[in-house]
Amino acid sequence: MVLIIFAINIVYVTFFTVRMILTLKGYRYVAAVVSMVEVVIYVVGLGLVLDSLDQIQNLVAYALGYGCGVIIGTKIEEKMALGYVTVNVITADESQKLPNVLRSKGYGVTDWSANGLDGNRSAMQILTPRKYELNLYSLIQEVDPKAFIIAYEAKTIHGGFWVKNVKKGKLFK
């Protein structure tokens, strides 16, 4: 019974975590379908625990399954890599080397001159699907290991050549 409760809660919380992330990313219909499966699993698991509240090992299994489910759910979401990331890069190299390398790899880059504490800099804003985020960081570090990088999730994207290429499936091929 302990293993069943543990496994059910892992599955339930994994679905819960994925559903929550899907909701936050705007995939509300997929999230609704996931939530229907999630609630069935939840009711079954909770019912098993409530039927035997006098057995502490069932509560422990429930709690451990919950924690493991959160970890597994976030790992699944990382693999799904939904959405886009905007990456801002600041480099002391004012040449067009980094922006040109990134553009040649298919990334949409807007660059401009900037001023920092120690002088002139080159600043860039790059939009990428999350599934290519780590590749982008590696490429930036390869070209300029001292580049300052900050990233945040892009919520809304509209217009520009890059969006058209994403919709046509022409990016990163």
N, C-alpha and C positions, 0 to 999 in steps of 0.2 A: 504494500500500500504506500509506503514511504517513497519508493522509486516512481510509482505512478503519479503521485502528487507532485514530486520534484519535476518530472518530465512534462506534465501538463502545464505547470506554471512557467517553465522555460518557454514552451510553445506560446502560451498566452501572452506573456510579457514581450516576447519577440514580436508577435503580431501587433501588440499595443504600441511598441516603440516605432515600428515601421509605419503603422497607421498615423501616428502623431507626426512623424517627419513628412509623410506624404501630404497630410493636411497643411502643414506649414509651408510646403513647397507649392501648394496650389492644385494638387492632384486630388480634388475632393471626391470625385466619383470612384476612383480606385480606392481611396481611403474608406469610402462607405462600404464597399464590398469587403475589404479587409476587416472592417469593424464587425460585420455580420459573423464572420468566422471567429473572430476574437471573442465576441460575447458568448458564443456557444461554449467555447473552450473554457472561458472564465467561470461560467455557471457550473459546468461539470466539476472543475477543479475545486471551486469554493464549496460546492456541495459535499465533496469527499472530505474536506477538512472539517466542515461544520458537523458532519455526521459523527466525527470522532474527536471532538475538542479535548477530551480527557487524555489524549495521547500526544505528549509534547513533541515527539519526533515528527509527527505530521505537520505541526506548525513550523518546526525548524526546516523541514523539507520544502514547505511552501515559501518560506523566506529565502532560502538558498536558491530555489528555482526562480524566484523573482529577480534576485541579483544577477544570476546567470543569464536570464532572459534579456535584461537591459544590455548586458555586454554583447550578447549575440545579435540583438536587434540593431545596435549601433554599428557592429561589424558588417551586417548585411547592408545597411544604409550606405556605408563607406564604399562597398562594392558596387551598389547601384549608382552612386555618384550623380545624383539628380541635380539639375540646375547649372548655374554659371557662377564664375568667380571673377571679380574685377581685381587686378593686381596692379598696384602702383609701385614703380621702381625708380629709385634715384641713384644715379651713378656719377662719379667724378669724371668719367670718360665722356668728353663732349663730342666725340666723333659719332658718326651714325652707325658704328659697328653693331652694337647690341640691337637697336631697332631694326636694322636691315637683316640681321640673322633671324630675329623673331618673325619678321614678315615673310622671310623665305620659307619658314617652317609652317606658315599658314595662320599665325596669330594676328589678330587685329591690334595694331599698335598706334597710339597717338602719342607723339613726343613733342616736347618743348624745352626751351632753355629755362633754367631756374637758378636761383642764388641761394647758396648755403652759407653756413658759418665760415667755412674755409674757402669760399670762392664760388666760381661758376660750376653748375651741375647740369646734367641732362635728366629730365623727368619723363617718365613714360606711364601711360595707362594702357593696360592690356586686358582684354576680355577673353575668357576661355571657358569651355565646358569643364565642369569639375573633374571629369574623368581624365582630362589632360593636365590638371593642375600641377601634379608632382613632376611631370615631364617638363613643364614650363620652368619650375623652380630649378631643376637640374640644369636646364639649358642656360638660364640666367647666370647661375653660379659658375658654370663652365666658361662662359665668356667674361664675366666680371665677378670674381669671388667676393669682392668688397661691396657689391651693390646692396643698397638698403631696399628691402622688400616688405610691403604690407599688403594684405589681401582682405577682401570682404565679399560677402555674397551679394550678387546682383539680383535684385527683385524684379525689375522691369527692364526689358530691352526692346527698343523700337528704332528702326531705321538703320542706315549705314550699309556699306557693302558687305560687312561681315555677317550681319543677320541674314541677308539674302543668300550668301554662300552656305550658311548653316542649314537654312531651309531646303536648299538644293542638294545638300549632302556632299558638298565639294570641299569641305575643310579637312585638313590633316590627312590627305590621301597621297 
